[in-house]
Amino acid sequence: MNILYFSWIKDKLGKTKENITIDENISSVAELITFLKSKDDTYKEVFKDISSIRVSINMETANMEDSISINDEIAFFPPMTGG
C-alpha cells in the first residue's frame, strides 16, 4: 500500500510517502490509522486527533470508515479551505 502525506503531517513524520504491507484484517482507513499509530510515538502524535485530518483513497475523497485494500493509494492531508 502506498501512503502519501501532505502539509504538517508530512513535516511531523519527516516523509512525503511510504510503501507498507498491511495485514488482510486491516480493511478501513480507521484501522489503518490504528496500525500506523502502533508503529511509534511520532505516528501516535500525528494521528491523535483525526478530526484535523482528511483522507483520500486512490485520489478520491474518503471517510475514515471507508474500505481499503492492499493495492490502494491512501493520502492524508489537513482540511482544505477555499478562497
C-alpha positions in Angstrom: 0.0 0.0 0.0 1.3 3.4 -1.0 0.7 6.1 1.6 1.2 9.8 0.9 1.5 12.6 3.5 0.9 16.3 2.9 1.4 19.6 4.7 2.0 19.5 8.5 1.5 15.7 8.5 4.5 15.3 6.1 6.5 17.8 8.2 5.9 15.9 11.5 6.6 12.5 10.1 9.6 13.7 8.1 8.5 11.9 4.9 6.2 12.5 2.0 5.3 8.9 1.3 5.9 5.3 2.3 5.1 1.9 0.9 3.9 -0.5 3.6 2.5 -4.0 3.7 -0.7 -4.4 5.8 -2.4 -7.4 7.2 -5.6 -8.6 5.5 -7.6 -7.8 8.7 -7.0 -4.0 8.1 -9.9 -3.1 6.0 -10.8 0.5 6.7 -9.0 3.8 6.9 -9.6 3.9 10.7 -8.0 0.5 11.1 -5.0 1.7 9.0 -4.6 4.7 11.3 -4.7 2.4 14.3 -2.0 0.3 12.7 0.1 3.4 11.9 -0.2 4.7 15.5 1.2 1.4 16.8 4.4 1.9 14.7 5.8 4.6 17.0 5.1 7.8 19.0 5.5 10.1 16.1 2.6 8.4 14.3 0.7 8.4 17.5 1.1 12.1 17.8 0.2 12.9 14.2 -3.0 10.8 14.3 -4.1 11.7 17.9 -6.8 14.0 16.6 -8.2 12.6 13.3 -10.8 15.3 13.2 -8.0 17.5 11.8 -7.0 15.0 9.1 -8.7 14.3 5.8 -8.1 11.2 3.6 -8.3 10.1 0.0 -8.3 6.6 -1.4 -7.0 6.4 -5.0 -7.3 10.2 -5.4 -11.0 10.2 -4.3 -12.1 11.9 -1.1 -12.9 9.3 1.5 -14.1 8.9 5.1 -12.4 7.1 8.0 -14.9 4.3 7.8 -14.3 3.6 4.1 -12.9 0.3 2.9 -9.3 -0.1 1.8 -7.3 -2.8 0.1 -3.6 -3.6 -0.1 -3.2 -2.1 -3.6 -4.8 1.3 -2.7 -3.0 4.7 -2.6 -4.0 6.5 0.6 -3.3 10.1 1.2 -3.5 12.0 4.5 -3.8 15.8 4.5 -5.2 18.7 6.6 -8.7 20.2 5.8 -8.6 22.4 2.7 -10.1 25.9 2.6 -11.3 27.8 -0.3 -10.8 31.4 -1.0 
